[in-house]
Amino acid sequence: MSPSSGTSSSPGADARVPPAVVPPSAVAAATVRLRAAGCVFAEEEAALLAEAAASGGGDGLAALDRLVARRGAGHPLEHVVGWAEFAGLRIAVGPGVFVPRRRTEFLLALARDLLARAPGPVPVAVDLCCGSGAAAAALAASGRRAEVHAADIDPVAAGWARRNLAGVGEVHEGDLYAALPAALRGRVAVLVANVPYVPTADLPLLPAEARTHEPRVALDGGDDGLAVLRRVAAEAGRWLAPGGTLLVETTGRQARTAREVLAAAGLTPALHHDEERAATVLTGTRPA
């Protein structure tokens, strides 16, 4: 996250709520508290928390104290400040929603490229298991005019997605494809499905922030981590347009089996890896 990334507040909002004053001494004190709580990037986090405290107007010192207390107690930084940086956007997030990961920007880069090359004047893009709707929002902002849809089974996630996709995409609540309008069948050019892929037995090994503050439905991928992927792949061919592509995030140890799952569903699989982001993405294309 970066204080200067994403969109800025509107001048009108600034005029209504003057920023609070947070002196450097308070930021320094916050840094000490965060470092004592085990935050590795305490100085950077203190600056972000001070920005969030100042943006609300009122008593900036009291606001900063509350934010530092939440972060020190283990709440995800993004939940505390109210946004996550993703693909150049500030995505609104908060308690109860999965925080978009920076490694997923690799999946998004592949999806953007596919969307740019999709035939037709207004191709359809869908973000299944959308969480906060980060991928859908980034696709809507990609520069290619598209019909963007997002869906999640979690009503809390759907609420955050509606906030992030207001005016640029439609959000649907329900279980995978059952949430989508039937009119999209056979028309989807780009199908992003950042499915949960952590094996159930590995959930206790996740960082405490994820285990405690993110919904289990966004993390638990079943016995081998591929339960939801199997369901997505099984029906993908009915929703993808000819030549359309499904994109999912996976891990190196799951990649071979995941590739077999896509092939068994009639899709042409391809594996992509980004060393810098430590990200592995599997694509499956419906034959044209």
Secondary structure per residue as TSV (DSSP state, phi and psi in degrees):
chain	resnum	aa	ss	phi	psi
A	1	M	-	360.0	151.3
A	2	S	-	-143.2	137.6
A	3	P	T	-60.2	-24.1
A	4	S	T	-100.4	-0.6
A	5	S	S	-85.1	159.6
A	6	G	S	76.2	-162.6
A	7	T	-	-84.8	154.4
A	8	S	-	-103.5	167.3
A	9	S	-	-69.7	153.5
A	10	S	-	-77.1	152.1
A	11	P	H	-57.5	-36.1
A	12	G	H	-63.0	-41.9
A	13	A	H	-64.8	-39.6
A	14	D	H	-62.8	-36.9
A	15	A	H	-68.3	-33.6
A	16	R	H	-76.3	-38.3
A	17	V	S	-124.1	94.7
A	18	P	-	-60.6	139.6
A	19	P	-	-62.9	143.5
A	20	A	-	-75.5	163.2
A	21	V	-	-98.6	123.9
A	22	V	-	-123.1	102.5
A	23	P	-	-68.1	155.2
A	24	P	H	-55.1	-33.3
A	25	S	H	-62.9	-35.2
A	26	A	H	-70.2	-37.0
A	27	V	H	-65.5	-40.3
A	28	A	H	-63.5	-41.8
A	29	A	H	-65.3	-37.9
A	30	A	H	-64.3	-38.4
A	31	T	H	-59.3	-44.2
A	32	V	H	-61.5	-43.8
A	33	R	H	-64.5	-42.3
A	34	L	H	-67.1	-39.5
A	35	R	H	-64.0	-40.1
A	36	A	H	-65.1	-28.2
A	37	A	T	-82.0	-4.3
A	38	G	T	98.3	11.1
A	39	C	-	-76.3	118.4
A	40	V	T	-66.0	-40.1
A	41	F	T	-104.1	53.4
A	42	A	H	-58.6	-41.8
A	43	E	H	-65.4	-45.5
A	44	E	H	-65.0	-40.4
A	45	E	H	-67.3	-38.6
A	46	A	H	-60.5	-39.1
A	47	A	H	-64.7	-40.9
A	48	L	H	-67.4	-40.7
A	49	L	H	-66.2	-37.0
A	50	A	H	-65.4	-39.3
A	51	E	H	-61.1	-44.7
A	52	A	H	-65.0	-39.8
A	53	A	H	-64.7	-39.4
A	54	A	H	-71.7	-31.7
A	55	S	H	-68.9	-20.2
A	56	G	T	-86.5	-3.5
A	57	G	-	70.6	-169.8
A	58	G	S	70.4	-146.2
A	59	D	-	-85.3	99.7
A	60	G	H	-65.1	-35.8
A	61	L	H	-66.0	-44.4
A	62	A	H	-64.9	-40.2
A	63	A	H	-63.9	-43.0
A	64	L	H	-63.0	-40.6
A	65	D	H	-59.5	-42.8
A	66	R	H	-66.3	-42.0
A	67	L	H	-66.7	-42.3
A	68	V	H	-64.4	-37.6
A	69	A	H	-63.1	-42.0
A	70	R	H	-65.4	-44.7
A	71	R	H	-65.1	-42.1
A	72	G	H	-63.0	-26.6
A	73	A	T	-81.7	-1.6
A	74	G	T	104.4	4.5
A	75	H	-	-68.3	142.6
A	76	P	-	-56.4	138.7
A	77	L	H	-54.9	-40.9
A	78	E	H	-63.7	-38.9
A	79	H	H	-65.1	-35.4
A	80	V	H	-70.5	-44.4
A	81	V	H	-85.7	-17.3
A	82	G	T	94.4	8.0
A	83	W	E	-156.9	159.1
A	84	A	E	-129.6	139.6
A	85	E	E	-81.5	128.2
A	86	F	E	-150.0	119.3
A	87	A	T	51.7	40.3
A	88	G	T	82.5	4.1
A	89	L	E	-114.1	154.3
A	90	R	E	-96.6	111.9
A	91	I	E	-96.8	122.9
A	92	A	E	-68.4	128.0
A	93	V	-	-140.2	165.7
A	94	G	-	-168.8	-173.7
A	95	P	T	-51.4	133.9
A	96	G	T	91.9	1.2
A	97	V	S	-122.4	147.0
A	98	F	-	-66.2	134.6
A	99	V	-	-86.4	123.5
A	100	P	-	-60.5	135.6
A	101	R	-	-92.0	147.3
A	102	R	T	-65.3	-30.5
A	103	R	T	-62.9	-25.6
A	104	T	H	-70.0	-11.8
A	105	E	H	-62.7	-24.3
A	106	F	H	-67.8	-46.0
A	107	L	H	-58.5	-42.3
A	108	L	H	-64.5	-39.4
A	109	A	H	-61.7	-41.2
A	110	L	H	-65.4	-41.3
A	111	A	H	-65.4	-40.4
A	112	R	H	-61.1	-41.7
A	113	D	H	-64.2	-42.1
A	114	L	H	-65.0	-40.0
A	115	L	H	-65.4	-39.0
A	116	A	H	-62.3	-31.6
A	117	R	H	-98.2	1.6
A	118	A	-	-68.4	140.6
A	119	P	S	-73.4	162.8
A	120	G	S	91.8	158.5
A	121	P	S	-71.4	-35.0
A	122	V	S	-137.8	83.6
A	123	P	-	-68.1	159.8
A	124	V	E	-99.9	132.6
A	125	A	E	-122.9	135.8
A	126	V	E	-128.2	137.6
A	127	D	E	-116.1	100.0
A	128	L	E	-86.6	154.5
A	129	C	S	51.7	50.1
A	130	C	-	-74.5	-19.2
A	131	G	T	58.1	-125.4
A	132	S	T	-73.4	-5.1
A	133	G	T	82.9	20.3
A	134	A	H	-60.5	-47.1
A	135	A	H	-64.9	-42.8
A	136	A	H	-62.6	-41.8
A	137	A	H	-63.2	-40.5
A	138	A	H	-68.5	-36.0
A	139	L	H	-67.1	-39.5
A	140	A	H	-64.7	-26.7
A	141	A	T	-97.0	11.4
A	142	S	S	-76.0	-13.9
A	143	G	S	101.7	-16.3
A	144	R	S	-94.9	123.4
A	145	R	-	-61.7	126.5
A	146	A	-	-150.9	159.3
A	147	E	E	-94.4	111.1
A	148	V	E	-107.7	130.9
A	149	H	E	-129.2	149.3
A	150	A	E	-138.4	149.6
A	151	A	E	-147.6	145.1
A	152	D	E	-152.8	147.9
A	153	I	S	-78.8	-20.2
A	154	D	-	-88.1	118.7
A	155	P	H	-61.9	-30.7
A	156	V	H	-65.4	-46.3
A	157	A	H	-60.9	-44.2
A	158	A	H	-60.3	-36.2
A	159	G	H	-63.9	-43.6
A	160	W	H	-66.9	-37.8
A	161	A	H	-63.5	-40.0
A	162	R	H	-61.0	-37.9
A	163	R	H	-64.7	-43.2
A	164	N	H	-78.3	-19.4
A	165	L	T	-109.8	11.8
A	166	A	T	-56.4	120.7
A	167	G	T	84.0	-7.0
A	168	V	T	-126.0	-10.7
A	169	G	-	-165.5	164.7
A	170	E	E	-104.4	139.3
A	171	V	E	-114.7	135.7
A	172	H	E	-125.8	143.1
A	173	E	E	-110.0	125.9
A	174	G	S	159.3	-177.6
A	175	D	S	-86.6	103.1
A	176	L	G	50.3	-126.7
A	177	Y	G	-67.1	-23.0
A	178	A	G	-61.4	-21.2
A	179	A	G	-80.3	-19.2
A	180	L	S	-85.2	150.0
A	181	P	-	-62.9	137.0
A	182	A	G	-59.8	-25.1
A	183	A	G	-65.0	-14.3
A	184	L	G	-83.7	-10.2
A	185	R	T	-57.2	128.0
A	186	G	T	75.4	10.2
A	187	R	T	-119.7	-6.2
A	188	V	E	-79.3	118.4
A	189	A	E	-82.9	-38.6
A	190	V	E	-131.7	120.0
A	191	L	E	-118.8	101.5
A	192	V	E	-90.7	127.9
A	193	A	E	-137.4	89.0
A	194	N	-	-81.8	71.6
A	195	V	-	-69.7	154.4
A	196	P	-	-64.3	134.3
A	197	Y	-	-136.1	17.2
A	198	V	B	-84.7	123.4
A	199	P	-	-57.8	142.1
A	200	T	G	-52.9	-41.4
A	201	A	G	-66.3	-19.4
A	202	D	G	-92.5	-6.0
A	203	L	G	-56.7	-40.0
A	204	P	G	-64.7	-14.3
A	205	L	G	-87.8	-8.1
A	206	L	S	-69.3	156.5
A	207	P	-	-56.4	149.0
A	208	A	H	-57.2	-35.7
A	209	E	H	-56.5	-44.6
A	210	A	H	-72.0	-46.0
A	211	R	H	-59.9	-40.0
A	212	T	H	-91.1	-33.5
A	213	H	H	-116.8	-3.7
A	214	E	S	-114.0	147.3
A	215	P	-	-66.1	137.0
A	216	R	G	-60.0	-34.3
A	217	V	G	-61.6	-22.9
A	218	A	G	-87.9	-4.6
A	219	L	T	-119.1	-38.2
A	220	D	B	-80.6	113.3
A	221	G	-	-100.5	14.4
A	222	G	-	86.5	-169.6
A	223	D	T	-53.9	-46.1
A	224	D	T	-110.5	7.2
A	225	G	S	83.5	1.3
A	226	L	-	-117.3	11.9
A	227	A	H	-61.8	-46.2
A	228	V	H	-72.5	-37.1
A	229	L	H	-57.9	-41.7
A	230	R	H	-60.1	-41.1
A	231	R	H	-68.0	-40.1
A	232	V	H	-65.2	-45.7
A	233	A	H	-65.4	-37.9
A	234	A	H	-59.3	-33.9
A	235	E	H	-106.8	-2.7
A	236	A	H	-58.1	-40.3
A	237	G	H	-60.6	-26.4
A	238	R	H	-78.6	-22.0
A	239	W	H	-102.6	-28.6
A	240	L	E	-72.0	144.2
A	241	A	E	-72.6	158.6
A	242	P	E	-54.9	126.5
A	243	G	E	85.3	-3.5
A	244	G	E	-73.0	159.1
A	245	T	E	-130.6	136.3
A	246	L	E	-94.4	135.8
A	247	L	E	-124.6	129.1
A	248	V	E	-134.9	150.3
A	249	E	E	-92.3	143.3
A	250	T	E	-147.9	-168.9
A	251	T	-	-120.0	164.4
A	252	G	T	-58.9	-40.0
A	253	R	T	-74.4	-20.7
A	254	Q	T	-94.9	-11.4
A	255	A	H	-58.4	-44.2
A	256	R	H	-62.8	-48.2
A	257	T	H	-66.2	-40.5
A	258	A	H	-62.1	-39.0
A	259	R	H	-63.0	-39.6
A	260	E	H	-65.8	-35.3
A	261	V	H	-62.0	-45.5
A	262	L	H	-66.3	-41.0
A	263	A	H	-64.3	-40.4
A	264	A	H	-65.3	-24.0
A	265	A	T	-86.1	3.6
A	266	G	T	89.9	10.3
A	267	L	-	-98.1	152.5
A	268	T	E	-91.4	109.7
A	269	P	E	-87.2	153.4
A	270	A	E	-149.0	140.8
A	271	L	E	-106.0	137.3
A	272	H	E	-130.9	140.3
A	273	H	E	-137.3	139.4
A	274	D	E	-120.1	110.0
A	275	E	T	-63.3	-43.1
A	276	E	T	-60.0	-42.3
A	277	R	T	-91.5	-5.2
A	278	A	T	54.3	46.5
A	279	A	E	-118.6	138.4
A	280	T	E	-123.1	126.9
A	281	V	E	-125.8	137.2
A	282	L	E	-113.5	130.8
A	283	T	E	-113.3	147.3
A	284	G	E	-135.1	119.8
A	285	T	E	-107.1	133.2
A	286	R	-	-74.2	129.8
A	287	P	-	-55.5	140.8
A	288	A	-	-68.1	360.0
